[in-house]
Amino acid sequence: MQQSFDLNEALIFVSVVEAGTMTAAAERLGIQKSTVSRKIAAMEERIGMRLIYRSTRRSVLTDIGEGHYERCKSIVQAFEDAENMLQQHKEEPAGRLKIIVPIEVGQLYFANFLGGFVQKWPKVSLDVELTSRAIDFREEGISLAIRLAKPNDLDLICKELKSIRTYLVASPDYVKEHPISHPKDLESVNCITLRSVHTQEKWAFTRGLEVCEVKHKSNLNFNNVTAAREAAIAGAGVAQVPNLILEKALQKGSLIHILPEWSLMPRDVYAIYPARRFMPLALSTLLEELEEYFKTRG
């Protein structure tokens, strides 16, 4: 006799794997932890094999569990796709989206945009984290990530939203003490650097067809461009800073745009999301309006 299949068990099993623990899965699903534990035990009892090694810190898949997870994930995804197909026929986007955004981009661009988005579409719920940490789309259930670099994962869709110009800046006092008329002059001054995927031993400048690479020296390294800007204002050296956070400092004169005739490599902003057959209407609407929003921003 063929055994019955419980779609709820599959959903809970997938959630436990992606959330990492039964407690986290219960919170994600909005159910009791005891229900999660009972459903996983029932699935293992019916199959006759252990699927997950439990611990208080993390649930780890067995070898059999790995294969079963992939199959259950496909089933759950197919069900979500069916729901999304129906959603496309509705007039109003709805549902929950989890979004990851870099701190500065989130503060200066996305906070305002997303505030307007949920007012326009009140049935959409957004869970937004401002961070530059490494992320795992599958395990964290992320709908959309905004990043300043393309992902290595070919299973992800990557769409360029905007190219942000970067300026070379320093305080007036620092420029007075360390005159800079050519990129090569940077080899004899202190440069404030950023610790990220964009960190390079050399800074590259272009002026028309002319290219100049400078090997900088630095005694101050940040993982945050706002911190680099503030250190430059304090007179610690020369920094590369995106123009989107420089307007007030340049207007007040607390920073000077150095070598404006030379261009630095821009930083591109990308929208990254998992490839799937049917995109939720809430996410497709968000991406469409996000593109339009970025077109109007300097």
C-alpha atoms as a printed R data frame, in Angstrom:
    type eleno elety resid chain resno      x      y       z
1   ATOM     1    CA   MET     A     1  0.000  0.000   0.000
2   ATOM     2    CA   GLN     A     2  1.376  3.416  -0.999
3   ATOM     3    CA   GLN     A     3  2.114  5.729   1.899
4   ATOM     4    CA   SER     A     4  0.486  9.158   1.969
5   ATOM     5    CA   PHE     A     5  2.508 12.307   1.478
6   ATOM     6    CA   ASP     A     6  2.126 15.248   3.836
7   ATOM     7    CA   LEU     A     7  2.893 18.581   2.133
8   ATOM     8    CA   ASN     A     8  3.055 20.285   5.541
9   ATOM     9    CA   GLU     A     9  5.815 17.896   6.571
10  ATOM    10    CA   ALA     A    10  7.771 18.762   3.438
11  ATOM    11    CA   LEU     A    11  7.330 22.488   4.066
12  ATOM    12    CA   ILE     A    12  8.439 22.169   7.686
13  ATOM    13    CA   PHE     A    13 11.385 19.954   6.757
14  ATOM    14    CA   VAL     A    14 12.595 22.471   4.164
15  ATOM    15    CA   SER     A    15 12.153 25.315   6.671
16  ATOM    16    CA   VAL     A    16 14.224 23.501   9.321
17  ATOM    17    CA   VAL     A    17 17.045 22.948   6.839
18  ATOM    18    CA   GLU     A    18 17.028 26.555   5.622
19  ATOM    19    CA   ALA     A    19 16.551 28.153   9.050
20  ATOM    20    CA   GLY     A    20 19.204 25.978  10.667
21  ATOM    21    CA   THR     A    21 17.286 24.962  13.797
22  ATOM    22    CA   MET     A    22 13.795 23.839  14.706
23  ATOM    23    CA   THR     A    23 13.353 26.916  16.884
24  ATOM    24    CA   ALA     A    24 14.225 29.260  14.003
25  ATOM    25    CA   ALA     A    25 11.985 27.303  11.624
26  ATOM    26    CA   ALA     A    26  9.076 27.517  14.083
27  ATOM    27    CA   GLU     A    27  9.542 31.300  14.317
28  ATOM    28    CA   ARG     A    28  9.690 31.608  10.529
29  ATOM    29    CA   LEU     A    29  6.515 29.543  10.082
30  ATOM    30    CA   GLY     A    30  4.677 31.053  13.059
31  ATOM    31    CA   ILE     A    31  4.011 27.694  14.731
32  ATOM    32    CA   GLN     A    32  5.082 25.941  17.930
33  ATOM    33    CA   LYS     A    33  8.508 24.296  18.098
34  ATOM    34    CA   SER     A    34  6.802 21.127  19.360
35  ATOM    35    CA   THR     A    35  4.775 21.004  16.128
36  ATOM    36    CA   VAL     A    36  7.962 21.254  14.068
37  ATOM    37    CA   SER     A    37  9.633 18.497  16.091
38  ATOM    38    CA   ARG     A    38  6.580 16.266  15.830
39  ATOM    39    CA   LYS     A    39  6.284 16.677  12.052
40  ATOM    40    CA   ILE     A    40  9.976 15.899  11.472
41  ATOM    41    CA   ALA     A    41  9.738 12.836  13.715
42  ATOM    42    CA   ALA     A    42  6.620 11.677  11.844
43  ATOM    43    CA   MET     A    43  8.384 12.073   8.491
44  ATOM    44    CA   GLU     A    44 11.406 10.064   9.682
45  ATOM    45    CA   GLU     A    45  9.131  7.410  11.188
46  ATOM    46    CA   ARG     A    46  7.182  7.006   7.950
47  ATOM    47    CA   ILE     A    47 10.343  6.886   5.817
48  ATOM    48    CA   GLY     A    48 12.184  4.705   8.317
49  ATOM    49    CA   MET     A    49 15.400  6.745   8.151
50  ATOM    50    CA   ARG     A    50 16.991  9.604  10.069
51  ATOM    51    CA   LEU     A    51 17.029 12.797   8.002
52  ATOM    52    CA   ILE     A    52 18.448 15.341  10.456
53  ATOM    53    CA   TYR     A    53 20.979 15.211  13.264
54  ATOM    54    CA   ARG     A    54 19.588 17.538  15.939
55  ATOM    55    CA   SER     A    55 21.528 19.751  18.314
56  ATOM    56    CA   THR     A    56 20.662 22.833  20.342
57  ATOM    57    CA   ARG     A    57 22.787 24.980  18.049
58  ATOM    58    CA   ARG     A    58 22.088 23.627  14.572
59  ATOM    59    CA   SER     A    59 20.312 20.860  12.678
60  ATOM    60    CA   VAL     A    60 22.549 18.990  10.213
61  ATOM    61    CA   LEU     A    61 21.323 16.846   7.340
62  ATOM    62    CA   THR     A    62 22.287 13.202   7.036
63  ATOM    63    CA   ASP     A    63 23.397 11.901   3.635
64  ATOM    64    CA   ILE     A    64 19.867 10.568   3.045
65  ATOM    65    CA   GLY     A    65 18.470 13.873   4.292
66  ATOM    66    CA   GLU     A    66 20.474 15.833   1.688
67  ATOM    67    CA   GLY     A    67 18.758 14.097  -1.207
68  ATOM    68    CA   HIS     A    68 15.349 14.234   0.455
69  ATOM    69    CA   TYR     A    69 15.774 17.966   1.070
70  ATOM    70    CA   GLU     A    70 16.413 18.659  -2.619
71  ATOM    71    CA   ARG     A    71 13.306 16.705  -3.611
72  ATOM    72    CA   CYS     A    72 11.125 18.351  -0.949
73  ATOM    73    CA   LYS     A    73 12.488 21.761  -1.917
74  ATOM    74    CA   SER     A    74 11.403 21.144  -5.506
75  ATOM    75    CA   ILE     A    75  7.926 20.208  -4.322
76  ATOM    76    CA   VAL     A    76  7.605 23.261  -2.093
77  ATOM    77    CA   GLN     A    77  8.963 25.482  -4.884
78  ATOM    78    CA   ALA     A    78  6.442 24.072  -7.346
79  ATOM    79    CA   PHE     A    79  3.643 24.832  -4.900
80  ATOM    80    CA   GLU     A    80  4.949 28.389  -4.428
81  ATOM    81    CA   ASP     A    81  5.148 28.806  -8.209
82  ATOM    82    CA   ALA     A    82  1.531 27.701  -8.539
83  ATOM    83    CA   GLU     A    83  0.545 30.278  -5.929
84  ATOM    84    CA   ASN     A    84  2.599 32.947  -7.709
85  ATOM    85    CA   MET     A    85  0.883 32.179 -11.019
86  ATOM    86    CA   LEU     A    86 -2.451 32.886  -9.358
87  ATOM    87    CA   GLN     A    87 -0.983 35.988  -7.727
88  ATOM    88    CA   GLN     A    88 -0.140 37.394 -11.162
89  ATOM    89    CA   HIS     A    89 -3.874 37.653 -11.870
90  ATOM    90    CA   LYS     A    90 -4.500 39.789  -8.812
91  ATOM    91    CA   GLU     A    91 -4.468 43.547  -9.087
92  ATOM    92    CA   GLU     A    92 -2.465 44.183  -5.932
93  ATOM    93    CA   PRO     A    93  0.958 42.795  -4.913
94  ATOM    94    CA   ALA     A    94  0.956 41.017  -1.540
95  ATOM    95    CA   GLY     A    95  3.169 38.836   0.637
96  ATOM    96    CA   ARG     A    96  6.424 39.033   2.577
97  ATOM    97    CA   LEU     A    97  9.831 39.835   1.073
98  ATOM    98    CA   LYS     A    98 13.157 39.581   2.880
99  ATOM    99    CA   ILE     A    99 15.634 42.155   1.572
100 ATOM   100    CA   ILE     A   100 19.363 42.637   2.257
101 ATOM   101    CA   VAL     A   101 20.873 46.083   1.518
102 ATOM   102    CA   PRO     A   102 24.320 47.650   2.162
103 ATOM   103    CA   ILE     A   103 24.186 50.115   5.050
104 ATOM   104    CA   GLU     A   104 24.874 53.386   3.211
105 ATOM   105    CA   VAL     A   105 22.836 52.488   0.129
106 ATOM   106    CA   GLY     A   106 20.003 51.423   2.404
107 ATOM   107    CA   GLN     A   107 20.058 54.611   4.439
108 ATOM   108    CA   LEU     A   108 20.376 57.030   1.533
109 ATOM   109    CA   TYR     A   109 18.415 55.327  -1.220
110 ATOM   110    CA   PHE     A   110 16.292 52.437  -0.013
111 ATOM   111    CA   ALA     A   111 14.786 53.618   3.264
112 ATOM   112    CA   ASN     A   112 12.933 56.417   1.488
113 ATOM   113    CA   PHE     A   113 11.962 54.245  -1.477
114 ATOM   114    CA   LEU     A   114 10.752 51.286   0.602
115 ATOM   115    CA   GLY     A   115  8.768 53.569   2.898
116 ATOM   116    CA   GLY     A   116  6.867 54.827  -0.117
117 ATOM   117    CA   PHE     A   117  6.526 51.320  -1.564
118 ATOM   118    CA   VAL     A   118  4.702 49.826   1.439
119 ATOM   119    CA   GLN     A   119  2.397 52.851   1.562
120 ATOM   120    CA   LYS     A   120  1.500 52.261  -2.078
121 ATOM   121    CA   TRP     A   121  1.169 48.483  -1.624
122 ATOM   122    CA   PRO     A   122 -0.008 47.932   1.985
123 ATOM   123    CA   LYS     A   123 -0.470 44.168   1.513
124 ATOM   124    CA   VAL     A   124  3.287 43.760   0.997
125 ATOM   125    CA   SER     A   125  5.399 43.156   4.119
126 ATOM   126    CA   LEU     A   126  9.136 43.943   3.924
127 ATOM   127    CA   ASP     A   127 11.780 42.530   6.260
128 ATOM   128    CA   VAL     A   128 14.884 44.661   5.542
129 ATOM   129    CA   GLU     A   129 18.392 44.132   6.930
130 ATOM   130    CA   LEU     A   130 21.075 46.760   6.354
131 ATOM   131    CA   THR     A   131 24.379 44.902   6.233
132 ATOM   132    CA   SER     A   132 27.366 44.072   4.043
133 ATOM   133    CA   ARG     A   133 27.868 40.591   5.525
134 ATOM   134    CA   ALA     A   134 28.073 37.428   3.469
135 ATOM   135    CA   ILE     A   135 24.637 35.915   2.869
136 ATOM   136    CA   ASP     A   136 23.143 32.592   1.808
137 ATOM   137    CA   PHE     A   137 19.948 32.962  -0.233
138 ATOM   138    CA   ARG     A   138 18.842 29.365   0.286
139 ATOM   139    CA   GLU     A   139 19.408 29.083   4.020
140 ATOM   140    CA   GLU     A   140 18.115 32.555   4.900
141 ATOM   141    CA   GLY     A   141 15.094 32.688   2.622
142 ATOM   142    CA   ILE     A   142 16.221 35.962   1.042
143 ATOM   143    CA   SER     A   143 13.995 37.413  -1.685
144 ATOM   144    CA   LEU     A   144 16.300 40.197  -2.873
145 ATOM   145    CA   ALA     A   145 19.804 41.453  -2.112
146 ATOM   146    CA   ILE     A   146 21.272 44.758  -3.187
147 ATOM   147    CA   ARG     A   147 25.026 44.489  -3.663
148 ATOM   148    CA   LEU     A   148 27.952 46.501  -5.019
149 ATOM   149    CA   ALA     A   149 29.500 43.467  -6.738
150 ATOM   150    CA   LYS     A   150 28.236 40.650  -8.938
151 ATOM   151    CA   PRO     A   151 27.710 37.282  -7.220
152 ATOM   152    CA   ASN     A   152 29.762 34.198  -8.048
153 ATOM   153    CA   ASP     A   153 26.664 31.995  -7.856
154 ATOM   154    CA   LEU     A   154 25.396 31.394 -11.400
155 ATOM   155    CA   ASP     A   155 22.003 30.285 -10.030
156 ATOM   156    CA   LEU     A   156 21.272 33.890  -9.032
157 ATOM   157    CA   ILE     A   157 19.875 36.598 -11.286
158 ATOM   158    CA   CYS     A   158 21.947 39.793 -11.267
159 ATOM   159    CA   LYS     A   159 20.527 43.049 -12.604
160 ATOM   160    CA   GLU     A   160 22.429 46.350 -12.651
161 ATOM   161    CA   LEU     A   161 20.414 49.186 -11.131
162 ATOM   162    CA   LYS     A   162 22.809 52.104 -11.097
163 ATOM   163    CA   SER     A   163 26.424 53.154 -11.487
164 ATOM   164    CA   ILE     A   164 27.602 55.358  -8.611
165 ATOM   165    CA   ARG     A   165 30.436 57.809  -9.220
166 ATOM   166    CA   THR     A   166 33.327 57.885  -6.776
167 ATOM   167    CA   TYR     A   167 35.296 61.023  -5.868
168 ATOM   168    CA   LEU     A   168 38.762 61.475  -4.416
169 ATOM   169    CA   VAL     A   169 38.453 63.805  -1.415
170 ATOM   170    CA   ALA     A   170 40.400 65.256   1.510
171 ATOM   171    CA   SER     A   171 40.046 68.074   4.024
172 ATOM   172    CA   PRO     A   172 41.168 71.603   3.042
173 ATOM   173    CA   ASP     A   173 43.946 71.542   5.668
174 ATOM   174    CA   TYR     A   174 45.255 68.204   4.429
175 ATOM   175    CA   VAL     A   175 45.300 69.433   0.818
176 ATOM   176    CA   LYS     A   176 47.102 72.603   1.906
177 ATOM   177    CA   GLU     A   177 49.821 70.558   3.596
178 ATOM   178    CA   HIS     A   178 49.947 67.906   0.864
179 ATOM   179    CA   PRO     A   179 49.297 69.515  -2.560
180 ATOM   180    CA   ILE     A   180 48.023 66.981  -5.105
181 ATOM   181    CA   SER     A   181 48.077 67.885  -8.797
182 ATOM   182    CA   HIS     A   182 48.504 64.419 -10.310
183 ATOM   183    CA   PRO     A   183 47.485 60.875  -9.269
184 ATOM   184    CA   LYS     A   184 51.160 59.986  -8.756
185 ATOM   185    CA   ASP     A   185 51.248 62.516  -5.897
186 ATOM   186    CA   LEU     A   186 49.092 60.083  -3.924
187 ATOM   187    CA   GLU     A   187 52.111 57.804  -3.474
188 ATOM   188    CA   SER     A   188 53.548 60.286  -0.972
189 ATOM   189    CA   VAL     A   189 50.379 60.924   1.089
190 ATOM   190    CA   ASN     A   190 48.234 58.808   3.412
191 ATOM   191    CA   CYS     A   191 45.225 57.185   1.787
192 ATOM   192    CA   ILE     A   192 42.150 56.067   3.724
193 ATOM   193    CA   THR     A   193 41.139 52.695   2.318
194 ATOM   194    CA   LEU     A   194 38.057 50.488   2.396
195 ATOM   195    CA   ARG     A   195 38.110 46.833   3.393
196 ATOM   196    CA   SER     A   196 35.710 45.143   0.998
197 ATOM   197    CA   VAL     A   197 35.513 43.174  -2.216
198 ATOM   198    CA   HIS     A   198 36.619 46.395  -3.915
199 ATOM   199    CA   THR     A   199 39.849 46.675  -1.930
200 ATOM   200    CA   GLN     A   200 42.799 46.971  -4.300
201 ATOM   201    CA   GLU     A   201 46.503 47.597  -3.840
202 ATOM   202    CA   LYS     A   202 46.344 50.187  -6.608
203 ATOM   203    CA   TRP     A   203 43.917 52.982  -7.401
204 ATOM   204    CA   ALA     A   204 43.173 53.391 -11.120
205 ATOM   205    CA   PHE     A   205 42.451 56.790 -12.679
206 ATOM   206    CA   THR     A   206 41.443 57.719 -16.220
207 ATOM   207    CA   ARG     A   207 41.496 61.027 -18.091
208 ATOM   208    CA   GLY     A   208 40.256 60.621 -21.613
209 ATOM   209    CA   LEU     A   209 42.406 57.852 -23.091
210 ATOM   210    CA   GLU     A   210 45.064 58.274 -20.398
211 ATOM   211    CA   VAL     A   211 45.229 55.686 -17.597
212 ATOM   212    CA   CYS     A   212 47.221 56.044 -14.398
213 ATOM   213    CA   GLU     A   213 47.542 53.425 -11.639
214 ATOM   214    CA   VAL     A   214 48.812 54.458  -8.225
215 ATOM   215    CA   LYS     A   215 50.024 52.154  -5.473
216 ATOM   216    CA   HIS     A   216 48.749 53.822  -2.316
217 ATOM   217    CA   LYS     A   217 49.887 53.590   1.284
218 ATOM   218    CA   SER     A   218 47.479 53.625   4.199
219 ATOM   219    CA   ASN     A   219 47.459 53.527   7.987
220 ATOM   220    CA   LEU     A   220 43.671 53.672   8.218
221 ATOM   221    CA   ASN     A   221 41.359 51.034   6.787
222 ATOM   222    CA   PHE     A   222 37.560 50.860   7.191
223 ATOM   223    CA   ASN     A   223 34.740 48.540   6.124
224 ATOM   224    CA   ASN     A   224 32.342 51.478   5.899
225 ATOM   225    CA   VAL     A   225 32.435 54.402   3.446
226 ATOM   226    CA   THR     A   226 30.739 56.824   5.852
227 ATOM   227    CA   ALA     A   227 33.533 56.192   8.346
228 ATOM   228    CA   ALA     A   228 36.099 56.819   5.585
229 ATOM   229    CA   ARG     A   229 34.389 60.122   4.775
230 ATOM   230    CA   GLU     A   230 34.433 61.242   8.412
231 ATOM   231    CA   ALA     A   231 38.117 60.312   8.776
232 ATOM   232    CA   ALA     A   232 38.880 62.382   5.686
233 ATOM   233    CA   ILE     A   233 36.976 65.335   7.170
234 ATOM   234    CA   ALA     A   234 39.125 64.948  10.304
235 ATOM   235    CA   GLY     A   235 42.246 65.332   8.163
236 ATOM   236    CA   ALA     A   236 43.514 61.740   8.284
237 ATOM   237    CA   GLY     A   237 44.267 61.567   4.573
238 ATOM   238    CA   VAL     A   238 42.790 61.119   1.117
239 ATOM   239    CA   ALA     A   239 39.765 58.862   0.554
240 ATOM   240    CA   GLN     A   240 37.688 57.453  -2.277
241 ATOM   241    CA   VAL     A   241 34.050 58.123  -1.411
242 ATOM   242    CA   PRO     A   242 30.838 57.608  -3.448
243 ATOM   243    CA   ASN     A   243 29.312 60.930  -4.461
244 ATOM   244    CA   LEU     A   244 25.946 59.983  -2.939
245 ATOM   245    CA   ILE     A   245 27.282 60.721   0.584
246 ATOM   246    CA   LEU     A   246 29.448 63.746  -0.276
247 ATOM   247    CA   GLU     A   247 27.005 66.506  -1.193
248 ATOM   248    CA   LYS     A   248 26.794 68.216   2.228
249 ATOM   249    CA   ALA     A   249 30.514 67.872   2.993
250 ATOM   250    CA   LEU     A   250 31.448 69.432  -0.361
251 ATOM   251    CA   GLN     A   251 28.912 72.247   0.023
252 ATOM   252    CA   LYS     A   252 30.149 73.073   3.544
253 ATOM   253    CA   GLY     A   253 33.762 72.946   2.396
254 ATOM   254    CA   SER     A   254 34.753 70.313   4.944
255 ATOM   255    CA   LEU     A   255 35.973 68.198   2.022
256 ATOM   256    CA   ILE     A   256 37.545 69.112  -1.311
257 ATOM   257    CA   HIS     A   257 37.095 67.134  -4.527
258 ATOM   258    CA   ILE     A   258 40.685 66.362  -5.564
259 ATOM   259    CA   LEU     A   259 41.724 65.816  -9.195
260 ATOM   260    CA   PRO     A   260 38.213 66.345 -10.615
261 ATOM   261    CA   GLU     A   261 39.611 66.037 -14.150
262 ATOM   262    CA   TRP     A   262 40.525 62.403 -13.395
263 ATOM   263    CA   SER     A   263 37.882 59.706 -13.066
264 ATOM   264    CA   LEU     A   264 37.832 56.771 -10.677
265 ATOM   265    CA   MET     A   265 36.142 53.474 -11.405
266 ATOM   266    CA   PRO     A   266 32.426 53.766 -10.533
267 ATOM   267    CA   ARG     A   267 30.736 51.329  -8.155
268 ATOM   268    CA   ASP     A   268 27.772 49.525  -9.661
269 ATOM   269    CA   VAL     A   269 24.647 48.709  -7.650
270 ATOM   270    CA   TYR     A   270 23.076 45.338  -8.454
271 ATOM   271    CA   ALA     A   271 19.747 43.720  -7.618
272 ATOM   272    CA   ILE     A   272 20.332 40.003  -6.971
273 ATOM   273    CA   TYR     A   273 17.619 37.401  -6.523
274 ATOM   274    CA   PRO     A   274 17.145 33.641  -6.925
275 ATOM   275    CA   ALA     A   275 16.248 32.304 -10.347
276 ATOM   276    CA   ARG     A   276 12.743 30.864 -10.346
277 ATOM   277    CA   ARG     A   277 10.138 30.064 -12.959
278 ATOM   278    CA   PHE     A   278  7.476 32.367 -11.558
279 ATOM   279    CA   MET     A   279  8.470 35.518  -9.715
280 ATOM   280    CA   PRO     A   280  6.109 36.709  -6.954
281 ATOM   281    CA   LEU     A   281  4.132 39.758  -8.040
282 ATOM   282    CA   ALA     A   282  5.369 41.673  -4.991
283 ATOM   283    CA   LEU     A   283  9.018 41.143  -6.016
284 ATOM   284    CA   SER     A   284  8.491 41.911  -9.719
285 ATOM   285    CA   THR     A   285  6.629 45.109  -8.792
286 ATOM   286    CA   LEU     A   286  9.379 46.086  -6.354
287 ATOM   287    CA   LEU     A   287 12.081 45.589  -9.003
288 ATOM   288    CA   GLU     A   288 10.171 47.571 -11.633
289 ATOM   289    CA   GLU     A   289  9.571 50.520  -9.325
290 ATOM   290    CA   LEU     A   290 13.120 50.329  -7.983
291 ATOM   291    CA   GLU     A   291 14.545 50.728 -11.483
292 ATOM   292    CA   GLU     A   292 12.366 53.774 -12.091
293 ATOM   293    CA   TYR     A   293 13.342 55.225  -8.720
294 ATOM   294    CA   PHE     A   294 17.069 54.905  -9.409
295 ATOM   295    CA   LYS     A   295 16.679 56.681 -12.744
296 ATOM   296    CA   THR     A   296 15.577 59.814 -10.916
297 ATOM   297    CA   ARG     A   297 18.448 59.788  -8.391
298 ATOM   298    CA   GLY     A   298 21.785 61.506  -8.955
